[in-house]
Structure formats: C-alpha cells, structure tokens
C-alpha cells in the first residue's frame, strides 16, 4: 500500500471508531426509556415481544463496526476500539456525576429532580455496561477470528452472525442480571426481557450482514485487498 492509501485507511478507521464510541456512550445514557414493537402478538414470560430499552437500538451498530474492523484492520485494532469505548463511557460517567452535584438555578429549564430522574441511574448503567460490554465484545472478537482462521477468510456471514449471537446473549444476560440486582428492572421481567432483547439482537444481526458484506467489498475494492488480507496502519 502507498502512503496515501495508508493515510486514507487511518482516516476511515478514525471515523469508524468515532461511530462506535458514540453509539456505546449514547446507549448508556438513554437506556431508561423502554418502547414496544409488536410485529407478532406474542408474550414471553408476561412480557410482550418486543418490549425493549431504546438503549438497545445503537448497540448492534457497535458489533457491526467491530466485525468490520476485525475483518479489515485485524484483531488488535478491534480490541483497541473496544478499550477506547470503555474509556469514553467512564469519562461520560464522571461528567454526569459532577453535573449531578451542581445545584440547578431557580430558572433552570431542567431542575435537579428532573436531571436525577433522567441520569440518576446512569452510574449503575455505565458500570453494568462496562463489565458486560467489555466481556461481550472480547467474546465477539475472539469467536470472529476463530471462525476467520478456521474458514481461511471465507464464509463472512458465518463468523459475523455466530460471533454476534454468542456475544449478544452474554451481553444481554449479564446486563439484565446486574440491572435487576440493583433494582432498576424488576426480577419478574427478567426472563421476558432476556428473550425479547436477545431475539431482537439476533434479528438485527441477521439484517446487518448485507451491510458488512458491502463494507468489506468497498474496502477490498478501494485498497486492493484479497480475501483474508488486513490493513496495517501507520
């Protein structure tokens, strides 16, 4: 690769990392709002399919990005993005904690009580998310590269879906356990939210496979990469 190509690859990597970090931090901030999507009139353990947190919406994007980075830039770069995302989550938590201790003025559009209701559980959410997400993403990357080695770079759909399904179950199960233990989510909703959340993520993972194929195709065409080739950044 020429120096110009490596600089272009570095810039694209930076934008992918920015999308990843933004998706991760935002998901931690908006998780307390739940919404419903009823494509089928089905209940699972008393919970409608699908009744899920809006925080789940940007989450699949992060797994798509790490799979794309794993495929094009390699395992080391994917792990670096995950660690950067955890750092960003901790930093956002510190900002929220400091902000919560600043007393609101009498004319403030958002008073202390409103701020606390919206962001009061963010510390627990970020803590739970950091533990589960760090574990789930490393599981995703490990499984992805295991299948990549086993298939010698072929069958992209297999490693994309299988790694994401495994890691998403780990992530969903662990974070719901922690949030239920802290009293944010009632235990009676645990089973329904677990299955509902996991099935939603499986569906999204299947739907994002064409986008991964498109991203890999564009990278390989732009940088003249062969199957199983990885870009070595500066």
N, C-alpha and C positions, 0 to 999 in steps of 0.2 A: 504493500500500500504506500502511496505517496504521502508526503507530509500534509498536503491539502486534504486528502481523504481522512487521515487520522484526526485532523482538527475538526472536520465535519462530523465524524463519528463521536468525538468528545462532546461536541455541542448537543448532538441528539441525545446522548447519554445524560447530559445535564438536564435537559427538558423532561426526559422520562423520569429521572429522579425527583424532579420538582412535582410532577403529576402524582407520583407515588406518595411523597411526603404530604402533599396537600390532601389527598384522599384519606390517608391514615389519620391525620390530625382532625379533619372535619368530622370523620365518623365518630371520633371520641367526644366531640362537642355536641352532636345532635342526637345522640343515642336514646335520650329520654322520651322522644316522641315516637309513638307507635302508629302504624297505619294498617289498613286492611286491603287485600287484593283477593277477590273471590272468583277465580276462574272456574272453580268447582265448588259446589255446595257440600263441603266435607268438613267434619270436625275430627280433630285428633286429640284425644285426651281432654276434651272440653274446650279446645282452642280451635277457632276457625282457621282453615287453610286458605290464604296465608295471613296471619296477624303477626307482623314483624316490626322491628325497630327501623326507623329511617336510617339509622347508622349502618345498616347492612347494605345500603344502596351503593356507596362508594367502595365498599370492601372488595368486591370481585375485581374492580379495576386494579387494585394493588397486586392481586395474584396474576392477572394478565400481564402486568408490567414486569413483575419479577420473572415470569416464564419467558417473556420476550428477551429480557436482559440476559437470562441464563443461556438462552439459545444463541444469542448473537455475541455477547460480551464475556460469557463464561461464569462459572460458579462464584469466583472471588468477587467479581463486580456485583453480582446479585446479593451476596451477603453484605457487601458494603452499603448498598442502598437500604437494606433492612435495618442495619445498625443506625444509619443516619435518620431513618424514620422514627426509631425509638428515641433517639436524642431529641428530635423535634417534638415528640409527644411530651417528654419530660419538661422541656423548655416551655411549652404551651401551658403545662400544668402549673409551673412556677408563676407564670404571668397571671393566670386565673386566681391563684392563691393570694398573690399580692393585691390584686384588684379587689378581691372579696373583703380585704381588711381596710380598704379605703372607704370612709363613710360618704354616702351619697348626699348631695346638697338637697335642700328642700324643693328646688325647682328641677331636679334631675328627672328626665323622662323615664329612666329606669331606676327605681328605688332599690334599697338594699334587699328587701324581701323578694322582689321580682328577680333580681340578679342571683340571689341564693337559690330560688326555685329552679332557675334555668341551668345554672352552673354549679349548684351546691354538691351534686354527686359526681362532678367531673373528675375529682381527685380519685375517687374509687374506680370510676370507669377507666381512667387512664392507667391506673395501677393494674387493674384486671386485664386491660387490653395489652399492656406491655408484656405481661407474663405470658398470656395466651398467644398473642400475635408473634412474639419473638420465637416461641416454640413452634407454632404452626408454620411460619414462613421458613424456618430452617428445615422442618419436615418436608415442606413442599419442594425446596431446592434440592435436598438430598435425594428424594424419590425421583424428581425430574431428571437429575443427572444419572441416577442409577439406570433408569429406562433409556436414557440417551446413549449410555455406554453399551447397554445390552442390545439395543436395536441398531447400533452404529450410526446414529443420527437419523434413522428413518422412522416412520410412523409418528409424526409430530403429534397427531390427535391423541395417541395413546398416552404419551407421557404428560401432555397438557392436562387431560381430563383426570387421569388416575392420580397424579400428584395433587391436583387441586381438590378432588373429592376427599382424599385422605386428610389433607391438611385442614380443609374447611370443617370436617367433622370434629377434629381435635380442637380447632378454634372455637366452634360453636358450643361444644360440650363444656369446655373449660371455662369460658367466659360466663356462660349461664350459671354454672356451678358457683362461681365467685360472686356474681351479682345476686344470686338467691341467698347465698350465705351472708351477704352484707345487708339483706333485707330490702334491696331495691326492686327485686322481682319476686312475687310470691312463689313458694315452692310448688303449689298446686298447678302453676302454669309451666313448670319446668319441662315436663315431657312433651307437651304440645308445642312449646316454643322451640325445643331442640329439634324435633322432627320437621316442623314447619320451616325453621331457619335453614336447616341442612338441605332440605329438598329444594328450597328457593335457590340456595347457592349452587346446588348440582345443576339446576335448570339454567342458571346464568352461566356457569362454567361451560356447559354444552353449547350455549348460544355464542359465547365469546371465541370459540375455536376458529371460526372463519376469520375473525379479526386477527388472531395470532398468525394464521397462515398468511394473511395479507401482509402483516407487518414483517414477517420473516422473508416473504417473497420480495418486498420492496428493499429490504436491507441487502439481500443477496444480489439483487439486480444492481443496486447503487454502488456496492462495494466489491462486486465480482467475487462473491463468496461461494464456495462449493458446500455441499452437504457436510455438516459436522465442523466446518471452519468457524473460528471465533476471531473477533477483532481484538487485537492487543492495543490498548490505549497507551498514550504517552505517559 
